[in-house]
Amino acid sequence: MSFSNFINPKPPDSDFKHVPAPELLGRSDLRALGIRVSNPTLLIWEREGRFPKRLMLTPAKVAWLRHEVIAWIEAKAAARG
């Protein structure tokens, strides 16, 4: 093993599995999906469990997990009967 490998050892590839990063949606993405409600309405829905909860990325930036929002839309469609 060289000295550089000792300082920055490279773990065997078998120790790490590729896990895809979740896709995030911003407010403009929600609007593009037809969810055109105000932020206060979204906050109420989230608090009441009627919409997926947002992720606080920074104090000024939020996002939603795409798979949760899509599941919410599909549940709304299925509830139509």
DRENGU-115107 format. One record per atom (N, C-alpha, C, CB): y, x negated, z; atom name. Coordinates in steps of 0.02 Angstrom, whole numbers, plus 50000, padded with zeros to 5 digits. Glycine has a CB too. Layout:
BEGIN
{Y: Y; X: X; Z: Z; atomo: CA}
...
This chain:
BEGIN
{Y: 49941; X: 49958; Z: 50000; atomo: N}
{Y: 50000; X: 50000; Z: 50000; atomo: CA}
{Y: 50061; X: 49956; Z: 50000; atomo: C}
{Y: 50000; X: 50048; Z: 50061; atomo: CB}
{Y: 50108; X: 49971; Z: 49955; atomo: N}
{Y: 50169; X: 49931; Z: 49952; atomo: CA}
{Y: 50216; X: 49954; Z: 50008; atomo: C}
{Y: 50204; X: 49937; Z: 49883; atomo: CB}
{Y: 50267; X: 49913; Z: 50021; atomo: N}
{Y: 50315; X: 49929; Z: 50073; atomo: CA}
{Y: 50352; X: 49994; Z: 50057; atomo: C}
{Y: 50365; X: 49871; Z: 50081; atomo: CB}
{Y: 50369; X: 50006; Z: 49994; atomo: N}
{Y: 50405; X: 50068; Z: 49976; atomo: CA}
{Y: 50362; X: 50130; Z: 49989; atomo: C}
{Y: 50427; X: 50066; Z: 49902; atomo: CB}
{Y: 50297; X: 50124; Z: 49980; atomo: N}
{Y: 50253; X: 50180; Z: 49995; atomo: CA}
{Y: 50248; X: 50192; Z: 50070; atomo: C}
{Y: 50183; X: 50168; Z: 49966; atomo: CB}
{Y: 50256; X: 50140; Z: 50109; atomo: N}
{Y: 50253; X: 50148; Z: 50181; atomo: CA}
{Y: 50315; X: 50185; Z: 50206; atomo: C}
{Y: 50249; X: 50079; Z: 50216; atomo: CB}
{Y: 50373; X: 50171; Z: 50177; atomo: N}
{Y: 50435; X: 50204; Z: 50198; atomo: CA}
{Y: 50436; X: 50276; Z: 50174; atomo: C}
{Y: 50496; X: 50165; Z: 50172; atomo: CB}
{Y: 50418; X: 50286; Z: 50112; atomo: N}
{Y: 50418; X: 50353; Z: 50083; atomo: CA}
{Y: 50347; X: 50369; Z: 50059; atomo: C}
{Y: 50468; X: 50358; Z: 50024; atomo: CB}
{Y: 50303; X: 50382; Z: 50106; atomo: N}
{Y: 50234; X: 50393; Z: 50085; atomo: CA}
{Y: 50228; X: 50456; Z: 50042; atomo: C}
{Y: 50187; X: 50399; Z: 50146; atomo: CB}
{Y: 50188; X: 50452; Z: 49991; atomo: N}
{Y: 50176; X: 50509; Z: 49948; atomo: CA}
{Y: 50110; X: 50541; Z: 49969; atomo: C}
{Y: 50174; X: 50488; Z: 49872; atomo: CB}
{Y: 50114; X: 50602; Z: 49995; atomo: N}
{Y: 50052; X: 50635; Z: 50017; atomo: CA}
{Y: 50008; X: 50652; Z: 49958; atomo: C}
{Y: 50067; X: 50698; Z: 50058; atomo: CB}
{Y: 49944; X: 50657; Z: 49968; atomo: N}
{Y: 49900; X: 50677; Z: 49913; atomo: CA}
{Y: 49919; X: 50747; Z: 49888; atomo: C}
{Y: 49826; X: 50676; Z: 49936; atomo: CB}
{Y: 49913; X: 50758; Z: 49824; atomo: N}
{Y: 49931; X: 50822; Z: 49794; atomo: CA}
{Y: 49892; X: 50880; Z: 49824; atomo: C}
{Y: 49920; X: 50820; Z: 49719; atomo: CB}
{Y: 49832; X: 50867; Z: 49847; atomo: N}
{Y: 49790; X: 50921; Z: 49874; atomo: CA}
{Y: 49817; X: 50949; Z: 49939; atomo: C}
{Y: 49719; X: 50896; Z: 49884; atomo: CB}
{Y: 49863; X: 50913; Z: 49972; atomo: N}
{Y: 49891; X: 50937; Z: 50035; atomo: CA}
{Y: 49945; X: 50990; Z: 50025; atomo: C}
{Y: 49920; X: 50879; Z: 50074; atomo: CB}
{Y: 49972; X: 50994; Z: 49965; atomo: N}
{Y: 50026; X: 51041; Z: 49952; atomo: CA}
{Y: 50005; X: 51090; Z: 49898; atomo: C}
{Y: 50090; X: 51004; Z: 49931; atomo: CB}
{Y: 50020; X: 51152; Z: 49911; atomo: N}
{Y: 50006; X: 51204; Z: 49861; atomo: CA}
{Y: 50073; X: 51229; Z: 49835; atomo: C}
{Y: 49964; X: 51262; Z: 49892; atomo: CB}
{Y: 50074; X: 51243; Z: 49771; atomo: N}
{Y: 50136; X: 51269; Z: 49741; atomo: CA}
{Y: 50144; X: 51342; Z: 49762; atomo: C}
{Y: 50134; X: 51263; Z: 49664; atomo: CB}
{Y: 50200; X: 51356; Z: 49795; atomo: N}
{Y: 50216; X: 51423; Z: 49815; atomo: CA}
{Y: 50281; X: 51442; Z: 49779; atomo: C}
{Y: 50224; X: 51430; Z: 49894; atomo: CB}
{Y: 50278; X: 51491; Z: 49735; atomo: N}
{Y: 50339; X: 51509; Z: 49699; atomo: CA}
{Y: 50392; X: 51536; Z: 49746; atomo: C}
{Y: 50323; X: 51560; Z: 49645; atomo: CB}
{Y: 50453; X: 51519; Z: 49733; atomo: N}
{Y: 50510; X: 51543; Z: 49773; atomo: CA}
{Y: 50520; X: 51617; Z: 49758; atomo: C}
{Y: 50575; X: 51503; Z: 49759; atomo: CB}
{Y: 50536; X: 51656; Z: 49809; atomo: N}
{Y: 50548; X: 51727; Z: 49796; atomo: CA}
{Y: 50612; X: 51736; Z: 49756; atomo: C}
{Y: 50554; X: 51767; Z: 49863; atomo: CB}
{Y: 50612; X: 51786; Z: 49713; atomo: N}
{Y: 50671; X: 51800; Z: 49673; atomo: CA}
{Y: 50720; X: 51840; Z: 49714; atomo: C}
{Y: 50653; X: 51837; Z: 49607; atomo: CB}
{Y: 50782; X: 51821; Z: 49713; atomo: N}
{Y: 50834; X: 51854; Z: 49751; atomo: CA}
{Y: 50880; X: 51894; Z: 49706; atomo: C}
{Y: 50875; X: 51803; Z: 49791; atomo: CB}
{Y: 50905; X: 51949; Z: 49733; atomo: N}
{Y: 50952; X: 51992; Z: 49697; atomo: CA}
{Y: 51017; X: 51995; Z: 49734; atomo: C}
{Y: 50923; X: 52063; Z: 49687; atomo: CB}
{Y: 51072; X: 51990; Z: 49697; atomo: N}
{Y: 51138; X: 51998; Z: 49725; atomo: CA}
{Y: 51163; X: 52069; Z: 49713; atomo: C}
{Y: 51188; X: 51947; Z: 49696; atomo: CB}
{Y: 51226; X: 52083; Z: 49733; atomo: N}
{Y: 51254; X: 52150; Z: 49724; atomo: CA}
{Y: 51256; X: 52170; Z: 49650; atomo: C}
{Y: 51325; X: 52153; Z: 49754; atomo: CB}
{Y: 51274; X: 52122; Z: 49607; atomo: N}
{Y: 51277; X: 52139; Z: 49536; atomo: CA}
{Y: 51207; X: 52156; Z: 49508; atomo: C}
{Y: 51308; X: 52081; Z: 49496; atomo: CB}
{Y: 51156; X: 52123; Z: 49535; atomo: N}
{Y: 51087; X: 52138; Z: 49514; atomo: CA}
{Y: 51067; X: 52208; Z: 49537; atomo: C}
{Y: 51038; X: 52086; Z: 49542; atomo: CB}
{Y: 51087; X: 52227; Z: 49597; atomo: N}
{Y: 51073; X: 52295; Z: 49621; atomo: CA}
{Y: 51105; X: 52346; Z: 49575; atomo: C}
{Y: 51097; X: 52305; Z: 49694; atomo: CB}
{Y: 51169; X: 52334; Z: 49557; atomo: N}
{Y: 51204; X: 52380; Z: 49512; atomo: CA}
{Y: 51168; X: 52385; Z: 49445; atomo: C}
{Y: 51277; X: 52358; Z: 49502; atomo: CB}
{Y: 51144; X: 52327; Z: 49420; atomo: N}
{Y: 51109; X: 52327; Z: 49356; atomo: CA}
{Y: 51044; X: 52367; Z: 49359; atomo: C}
{Y: 51094; X: 52255; Z: 49335; atomo: CB}
{Y: 51015; X: 52372; Z: 49419; atomo: N}
{Y: 50954; X: 52412; Z: 49429; atomo: CA}
{Y: 50970; X: 52486; Z: 49442; atomo: C}
{Y: 50913; X: 52384; Z: 49487; atomo: CB}
{Y: 51034; X: 52503; Z: 49441; atomo: N}
{Y: 51054; X: 52573; Z: 49451; atomo: CA}
{Y: 51070; X: 52591; Z: 49524; atomo: C}
{Y: 51000; X: 52618; Z: 49427; atomo: CB}
{Y: 51071; X: 52542; Z: 49568; atomo: N}
{Y: 51088; X: 52554; Z: 49638; atomo: CA}
{Y: 51163; X: 52542; Z: 49645; atomo: C}
{Y: 51046; X: 52506; Z: 49687; atomo: CB}
{Y: 51200; X: 52595; Z: 49635; atomo: N}
{Y: 51273; X: 52590; Z: 49633; atomo: CA}
{Y: 51304; X: 52627; Z: 49692; atomo: C}
{Y: 51301; X: 52619; Z: 49567; atomo: CB}
{Y: 51291; X: 52600; Z: 49751; atomo: N}
{Y: 51320; X: 52629; Z: 49812; atomo: CA}
{Y: 51363; X: 52575; Z: 49845; atomo: C}
{Y: 51264; X: 52655; Z: 49861; atomo: CB}
{Y: 51406; X: 52597; Z: 49889; atomo: N}
{Y: 51451; X: 52550; Z: 49923; atomo: CA}
{Y: 51413; X: 52507; Z: 49973; atomo: C}
{Y: 51507; X: 52588; Z: 49958; atomo: CB}
{Y: 51445; X: 52452; Z: 49991; atomo: N}
{Y: 51415; X: 52408; Z: 50042; atomo: CA}
{Y: 51406; X: 52444; Z: 50108; atomo: C}
{Y: 51459; X: 52346; Z: 50051; atomo: CB}
{Y: 51455; X: 52484; Z: 50132; atomo: N}
{Y: 51443; X: 52521; Z: 50194; atomo: CA}
{Y: 51382; X: 52567; Z: 50191; atomo: C}
{Y: 51505; X: 52561; Z: 50212; atomo: CB}
{Y: 51371; X: 52599; Z: 50133; atomo: N}
{Y: 51313; X: 52642; Z: 50125; atomo: CA}
{Y: 51249; X: 52601; Z: 50129; atomo: C}
{Y: 51316; X: 52680; Z: 50058; atomo: CB}
{Y: 51248; X: 52543; Z: 50095; atomo: N}
{Y: 51189; X: 52499; Z: 50099; atomo: CA}
{Y: 51176; X: 52477; Z: 50170; atomo: C}
{Y: 51198; X: 52438; Z: 50054; atomo: CB}
{Y: 51228; X: 52460; Z: 50207; atomo: N}
{Y: 51220; X: 52439; Z: 50276; atomo: CA}
{Y: 51189; X: 52495; Z: 50319; atomo: C}
{Y: 51288; X: 52418; Z: 50306; atomo: CB}
{Y: 51212; X: 52556; Z: 50308; atomo: N}
{Y: 51184; X: 52613; Z: 50345; atomo: CA}
{Y: 51110; X: 52623; Z: 50326; atomo: C}
{Y: 51224; X: 52678; Z: 50330; atomo: CB}
{Y: 51096; X: 52623; Z: 50261; atomo: N}
{Y: 51026; X: 52631; Z: 50239; atomo: CA}
{Y: 50982; X: 52576; Z: 50268; atomo: C}
{Y: 51023; X: 52630; Z: 50162; atomo: CB}
{Y: 51005; X: 52514; Z: 50267; atomo: N}
{Y: 50966; X: 52459; Z: 50295; atomo: CA}
{Y: 50953; X: 52469; Z: 50369; atomo: C}
{Y: 51001; X: 52391; Z: 50283; atomo: CB}
{Y: 51005; X: 52487; Z: 50405; atomo: N}
{Y: 50998; X: 52498; Z: 50478; atomo: CA}
{Y: 50949; X: 52555; Z: 50493; atomo: C}
{Y: 51067; X: 52514; Z: 50509; atomo: CB}
{Y: 50949; X: 52606; Z: 50451; atomo: N}
{Y: 50905; X: 52663; Z: 50461; atomo: CA}
{Y: 50835; X: 52652; Z: 50431; atomo: C}
{Y: 50936; X: 52725; Z: 50430; atomo: CB}
{Y: 50823; X: 52595; Z: 50399; atomo: N}
{Y: 50759; X: 52581; Z: 50368; atomo: CA}
{Y: 50748; X: 52617; Z: 50302; atomo: C}
{Y: 50704; X: 52600; Z: 50415; atomo: CB}
{Y: 50803; X: 52638; Z: 50271; atomo: N}
{Y: 50798; X: 52675; Z: 50208; atomo: CA}
{Y: 50808; X: 52630; Z: 50147; atomo: C}
{Y: 50849; X: 52730; Z: 50206; atomo: CB}
{Y: 50820; X: 52566; Z: 50157; atomo: N}
{Y: 50829; X: 52517; Z: 50104; atomo: CA}
{Y: 50809; X: 52449; Z: 50131; atomo: C}
{Y: 50903; X: 52517; Z: 50077; atomo: CB}
{Y: 50781; X: 52405; Z: 50089; atomo: N}
{Y: 50762; X: 52338; Z: 50113; atomo: CA}
{Y: 50821; X: 52301; Z: 50145; atomo: C}
{Y: 50733; X: 52296; Z: 50056; atomo: CB}
{Y: 50807; X: 52265; Z: 50198; atomo: N}
{Y: 50860; X: 52227; Z: 50232; atomo: CA}
{Y: 50880; X: 52166; Z: 50192; atomo: C}
{Y: 50837; X: 52206; Z: 50302; atomo: CB}
{Y: 50944; X: 52151; Z: 50195; atomo: N}
{Y: 50972; X: 52094; Z: 50159; atomo: CA}
{Y: 50956; X: 52029; Z: 50196; atomo: C}
{Y: 51047; X: 52101; Z: 50151; atomo: CB}
{Y: 50958; X: 51975; Z: 50158; atomo: N}
{Y: 50953; X: 51907; Z: 50186; atomo: CA}
{Y: 51023; X: 51878; Z: 50189; atomo: C}
{Y: 50905; X: 51862; Z: 50143; atomo: CB}
{Y: 51041; X: 51849; Z: 50245; atomo: N}
{Y: 51105; X: 51816; Z: 50251; atomo: CA}
{Y: 51096; X: 51743; Z: 50229; atomo: C}
{Y: 51133; X: 51819; Z: 50325; atomo: CB}
{Y: 51117; X: 51728; Z: 50168; atomo: N}
{Y: 51111; X: 51660; Z: 50141; atomo: CA}
{Y: 51164; X: 51614; Z: 50171; atomo: C}
{Y: 51116; X: 51661; Z: 50065; atomo: CB}
{Y: 51224; X: 51639; Z: 50176; atomo: N}
{Y: 51280; X: 51606; Z: 50210; atomo: CA}
{Y: 51319; X: 51661; Z: 50244; atomo: C}
{Y: 51325; X: 51563; Z: 50158; atomo: CB}
{Y: 51369; X: 51644; Z: 50283; atomo: N}
{Y: 51409; X: 51699; Z: 50314; atomo: CA}
{Y: 51442; X: 51745; Z: 50262; atomo: C}
{Y: 51463; X: 51669; Z: 50357; atomo: CB}
{Y: 51452; X: 51721; Z: 50201; atomo: N}
{Y: 51486; X: 51762; Z: 50150; atomo: CA}
{Y: 51440; X: 51781; Z: 50092; atomo: C}
{Y: 51545; X: 51725; Z: 50124; atomo: CB}
{Y: 51378; X: 51763; Z: 50094; atomo: N}
{Y: 51333; X: 51776; Z: 50037; atomo: CA}
{Y: 51269; X: 51808; Z: 50061; atomo: C}
{Y: 51317; X: 51711; Z: 49999; atomo: CB}
{Y: 51252; X: 51866; Z: 50031; atomo: N}
{Y: 51190; X: 51901; Z: 50048; atomo: CA}
{Y: 51149; X: 51911; Z: 49985; atomo: C}
{Y: 51205; X: 51968; Z: 50083; atomo: CB}
{Y: 51085; X: 51925; Z: 49996; atomo: N}
{Y: 51040; X: 51939; Z: 49940; atomo: CA}
{Y: 50983; X: 51982; Z: 49966; atomo: C}
{Y: 51013; X: 51873; Z: 49907; atomo: CB}
{Y: 50947; X: 52012; Z: 49919; atomo: N}
{Y: 50889; X: 52052; Z: 49936; atomo: CA}
{Y: 50829; X: 52023; Z: 49899; atomo: C}
{Y: 50899; X: 52127; Z: 49918; atomo: CB}
{Y: 50770; X: 52030; Z: 49928; atomo: N}
{Y: 50709; X: 52008; Z: 49894; atomo: CA}
{Y: 50693; X: 52057; Z: 49838; atomo: C}
{Y: 50649; X: 52001; Z: 49944; atomo: CB}
{Y: 50685; X: 52031; Z: 49778; atomo: N}
{Y: 50674; X: 52073; Z: 49719; atomo: CA}
{Y: 50613; X: 52118; Z: 49727; atomo: C}
{Y: 50667; X: 52030; Z: 49657; atomo: CB}
{Y: 50559; X: 52090; Z: 49752; atomo: N}
{Y: 50497; X: 52130; Z: 49757; atomo: CA}
{Y: 50506; X: 52188; Z: 49806; atomo: C}
{Y: 50438; X: 52086; Z: 49778; atomo: CB}
{Y: 50547; X: 52180; Z: 49857; atomo: N}
{Y: 50558; X: 52235; Z: 49904; atomo: CA}
{Y: 50601; X: 52290; Z: 49872; atomo: C}
{Y: 50593; X: 52210; Z: 49968; atomo: CB}
{Y: 50652; X: 52270; Z: 49835; atomo: N}
{Y: 50695; X: 52319; Z: 49802; atomo: CA}
{Y: 50656; X: 52357; Z: 49748; atomo: C}
{Y: 50757; X: 52284; Z: 49770; atomo: CB}
{Y: 50616; X: 52321; Z: 49710; atomo: N}
{Y: 50575; X: 52354; Z: 49658; atomo: CA}
{Y: 50526; X: 52403; Z: 49691; atomo: C}
{Y: 50537; X: 52302; Z: 49615; atomo: CB}
{Y: 50495; X: 52383; Z: 49746; atomo: N}
{Y: 50449; X: 52428; Z: 49782; atomo: CA}
{Y: 50487; X: 52491; Z: 49806; atomo: C}
{Y: 50416; X: 52392; Z: 49841; atomo: CB}
{Y: 50548; X: 52482; Z: 49829; atomo: N}
{Y: 50589; X: 52538; Z: 49852; atomo: CA}
{Y: 50603; X: 52586; Z: 49794; atomo: C}
{Y: 50656; X: 52513; Z: 49883; atomo: CB}
{Y: 50621; X: 52558; Z: 49736; atomo: N}
{Y: 50633; X: 52601; Z: 49677; atomo: CA}
{Y: 50570; X: 52638; Z: 49657; atomo: C}
{Y: 50659; X: 52558; Z: 49617; atomo: CB}
{Y: 50513; X: 52603; Z: 49656; atomo: N}
{Y: 50450; X: 52635; Z: 49637; atomo: CA}
{Y: 50430; X: 52689; Z: 49687; atomo: C}
{Y: 50395; X: 52583; Z: 49633; atomo: CB}
{Y: 50443; X: 52679; Z: 49751; atomo: N}
{Y: 50428; X: 52730; Z: 49801; atomo: CA}
{Y: 50472; X: 52791; Z: 49790; atomo: C}
{Y: 50438; X: 52702; Z: 49873; atomo: CB}
{Y: 50536; X: 52780; Z: 49772; atomo: N}
{Y: 50580; X: 52837; Z: 49758; atomo: CA}
{Y: 50555; X: 52875; Z: 49697; atomo: C}
{Y: 50653; X: 52812; Z: 49745; atomo: CB}
{Y: 50533; X: 52840; Z: 49646; atomo: N}
{Y: 50506; X: 52873; Z: 49586; atomo: CA}
{Y: 50443; X: 52912; Z: 49601; atomo: C}
{Y: 50493; X: 52822; Z: 49531; atomo: CB}
{Y: 50399; X: 52883; Z: 49642; atomo: N}
{Y: 50336; X: 52916; Z: 49659; atomo: CA}
{Y: 50348; X: 52978; Z: 49702; atomo: C}
{Y: 50289; X: 52868; Z: 49697; atomo: CB}
{Y: 50401; X: 52978; Z: 49742; atomo: N}
{Y: 50416; X: 53034; Z: 49787; atomo: CA}
{Y: 50442; X: 53095; Z: 49748; atomo: C}
{Y: 50467; X: 53013; Z: 49839; atomo: CB}
{Y: 50458; X: 53086; Z: 49685; atomo: N}
{Y: 50483; X: 53143; Z: 49646; atomo: CA}
{Y: 50430; X: 53196; Z: 49636; atomo: C}
{Y: 50508; X: 53120; Z: 49579; atomo: CB}
{Y: 50368; X: 53175; Z: 49640; atomo: N}
{Y: 50314; X: 53223; Z: 49633; atomo: CA}
{Y: 50286; X: 53232; Z: 49564; atomo: C}
{Y: 50335; X: 53287; Z: 49656; atomo: CB}
